[in-house]
Amino acid sequence: MILRELFLALAGLADLAFTLFILLIVARAVLSWVNPDPYNPLVRFIHRATDPVLYRVQRWIPLQFGGIDFSPLVLLLALSFAQRLLHALLVQLAYSF
């Protein structure tokens, strides 16, 4: 009973972490459409949090057509898939106890 609740809480926590990172990726994409102040602490945080993952996606799949970078879209799709998969696995694991 306690393990079930622990795994359900872990599934909720993982779901929240994925959702927050997805929101950071969306904010990064919106920031690329405007010209924000690069010294703004919020802009710097968003860039520091998303740059490592976006650079890996850009190196792995160079998706730039006509000056538009599609790597955030690929990353959003991959994160959404991973979020659903991990949540389903943790919930299934929770109910197996």
C-alpha positions as CSV (number, residue, x, y, z in Angstrom):
1,M,0.0,0.0,0.0
2,I,2.8,2.4,0.9
3,L,4.8,1.4,-2.2
4,R,1.8,2.1,-4.4
5,E,1.4,5.6,-3.0
6,L,5.1,6.2,-3.3
7,F,5.1,5.2,-7.0
8,L,2.0,7.3,-7.7
9,A,3.6,10.3,-6.1
10,L,6.8,9.7,-8.1
11,A,4.7,9.5,-11.3
12,G,3.1,12.8,-10.4
13,L,6.4,14.4,-9.6
14,A,7.9,13.2,-12.9
15,D,4.9,14.4,-14.8
16,L,5.3,17.9,-13.2
17,A,9.0,18.0,-14.0
18,F,8.3,17.1,-17.7
19,T,5.6,19.7,-17.9
20,L,7.8,22.4,-16.4
21,F,10.6,21.6,-18.9
22,I,8.1,21.6,-21.8
23,L,7.0,25.1,-20.7
24,L,10.6,26.2,-20.7
25,I,11.0,24.9,-24.2
26,V,7.9,26.8,-25.3
27,A,9.1,30.0,-23.6
28,R,12.5,29.6,-25.4
29,A,10.7,29.3,-28.7
30,V,8.6,32.4,-28.1
31,L,11.8,34.3,-27.0
32,S,13.4,33.4,-30.3
33,W,10.6,35.3,-32.1
34,V,11.3,38.5,-30.3
35,N,14.5,40.3,-29.4
36,P,14.7,40.1,-25.6
37,D,17.4,41.7,-23.4
38,P,20.1,39.0,-23.2
39,Y,21.1,40.2,-19.8
40,N,17.6,39.7,-18.3
41,P,17.9,37.1,-15.5
42,L,14.8,35.3,-16.7
43,V,16.0,35.1,-20.3
44,R,19.4,33.9,-19.1
45,F,17.8,31.2,-16.9
46,I,15.7,29.9,-19.8
47,H,18.7,29.8,-22.1
48,R,20.9,28.0,-19.6
49,A,18.1,25.5,-18.8
50,T,17.3,24.7,-22.4
51,D,20.6,25.2,-24.4
52,P,22.2,21.8,-23.5
53,V,19.3,19.8,-24.7
54,L,18.5,21.9,-27.7
55,Y,22.1,21.8,-28.9
56,R,22.2,18.0,-28.6
57,V,19.0,17.8,-30.7
58,Q,20.4,20.3,-33.2
59,R,23.6,18.3,-33.6
60,W,21.7,15.0,-33.9
61,I,19.1,16.3,-36.3
62,P,20.0,19.6,-38.0
63,L,16.5,20.8,-38.8
64,Q,16.8,24.4,-40.1
65,F,14.8,25.3,-43.2
66,G,14.6,28.9,-44.4
67,G,16.1,30.2,-41.1
68,I,13.5,28.5,-39.0
69,D,14.8,26.0,-36.4
70,F,12.5,23.0,-35.9
71,S,14.6,21.4,-33.1
72,P,12.3,22.8,-30.3
73,L,9.3,21.0,-32.0
74,V,11.2,17.8,-32.2
75,L,12.2,18.1,-28.6
76,L,8.6,18.9,-27.5
77,L,7.4,15.8,-29.3
78,A,10.1,13.6,-27.7
79,L,9.4,15.0,-24.3
80,S,5.7,14.6,-24.6
81,F,6.2,10.9,-25.7
82,A,8.7,10.3,-22.8
83,Q,6.3,12.0,-20.3
84,R,3.4,9.8,-21.3
85,L,5.5,6.6,-21.3
86,L,7.2,7.2,-18.0
87,H,3.9,8.2,-16.3
88,A,2.1,5.1,-17.7
89,L,5.0,2.8,-16.6
90,L,5.1,4.3,-13.1
91,V,1.3,4.0,-12.6
92,Q,1.3,0.5,-13.9
93,L,4.2,-0.4,-11.6
94,A,2.3,1.3,-8.7
95,Y,-0.8,-0.9,-9.2
96,S,1.3,-4.0,-9.5
97,F,2.0,-3.9,-5.8
